[in-house]
């Protein structure tokens, strides 16, 4: 069952408070220049998972999904508990239509720090045919107190009932 409401969430990667100035510049007229700057910062600190997360977010924002996945995986190799990298990897896999156990796992782990990851997990579960579990993820998001996608999550929950 294809859940069209998920498209509302496709452009989402991280809450606004975690977006760096360089990432905000992606929406200017020179995203490639911004990406080059992020790669430069990562090259200066090759052991920094955060630097790779910034690149992953930029690539995801530019819809360069395979590269976003690759750099999110690099981030997780450096720091397996990095919730931002888990969130980006999960969103990227879902945007690649890869509704796998791995996508579900990283989204559920990311949801501890980023409740919006429940929405991605709900999409994965809905595509796997696990509608009861998808509803539970939507309810977890609604119970988290997050307000950004509250109405969309409520509407989606009604569709799944």
N, C-alpha and C positions, 0 to 999 in steps of 0.2 A: 504494500500500500504506500503510495507516494504522498508524502505530507507536504503540500505546497507552502504552508506557513513557514516551514524551515527556511525558505529563501529569505525571509525577513532577517534571519540570524546570520546568513552567509557572510555578510560584510563585517561581522563582529569578530574581533580577535581578543582584545584586552580592554578592561575598563579604562576610562579616560585618565584616571590618576596615574596610570603606569606608562602612559605614552610619553616618550621623550620628545624634546624639541626637534631632534633629527627626524623622528617618525612623523611628526606633524608636518614637516616640510615635504613629505611625500605627496601631499595634496597640492603643493605648489606646482609650478610648471617644469620642475627639474627632478623628477623622482630618481632618475638614473644617477644624477650627481649625489643625491642623498644616499642612495644605496652604496655608491663608491666610498663615501665618507664612513658609512657604517662598516664596510669591509676593511677600510683602513684602520679603524679603531679596533676591530677584532684581530687584525694582523699584529697590532702592537701588544695585544694581550691574548695570545692563542689559547690560554687555559681558562678564559672567562666564558662561563656558560651564559652570563647576562649579555655579553656582546653578541653571541650567536642568537640569543632570543630576539634581540633588536633586529638582526638581519632577517630572521624567520618572519617576524611580524611585518617587516617591510615587504618581503617577497609575497607573503600571503595577501597583503593589501594591494599588491600589484597583480594579483591573480597568477603568480608564477608558482603554481602549486607544487610541482616536483622539487623545485629548489627550496621552497619553504619547508617541505617535509624533510629534506636532507639536512638543512641547517637546524631544524628542531631536533632531529635525531642526534646531531653533533652536540647540541646543548645538553641533551639527556645523557649522552655518553660522559660528558664532563661533570654533570650534576644530576643524577637519576631522580632526585626529589624536587627538581625545579618545577613548580606548579605552572609557571608561565609557559615553559617549554611543553609541558604535558597538554596544556590547553591548546596551544598552537598546533601541536601534532594532531590532537584529536579533531580539531576543526578542519585542518588540512585534509586528513584522511576522509572525513565526511564530505568535504567539498569535492574530493576525487571519487565520490560514490563508493568508497571502500568502507562498508559498514561491518567492520570486523570486530572480533573479540579484543584486539589490540586497541582499536579506536575507542571502544567502550571502556576499557580498563584505564587508559590515560585520561579520558574525560571524567570518569568517576574519581580518580585520584586528584585531578585538578579542581574538582568541585569543592573540595575541602577548603580551598583558598579563594576560589572564584565560582560562586554559585551559578553563574551563567553557564558553566560547563554542564549543568544538569540538562539544559536545553539541547545541547549537542548529543548528550547521552540518550535523551528521549528520542531524538531523530534516528540515531543508530538502532535503538531498540525497536522503533516502529518499522524500520526497514527490515529488521530481522523477524518481524511478525510477533514480537513480544509486547503487545499493546498494554497489558496490565502493568508490566515493568516500565513502559514508556510513560504511562499515567503517573506512576510513582515518582519518576524523575521530575515530571512537570510539577507535581505537588511539592516535591522537595525544593524546587526553585521558588515556588510561590511562598512556601513557609520560611524561606531564607530572609525575607524582608527586603530583598532587592526590588527596586521599582522600575528599572529601565525597560524591561520587557514583560512587565506584570500583565498588562492587558493582552498582549499577544499570547502569552502562556495560558491565560485563562481561556481565550478563544480556542486555542489548540486543544486544551483539555476537553472542552465541550465537543469538539470534533471526534475525539477518541472515545467518548462515552457512548 
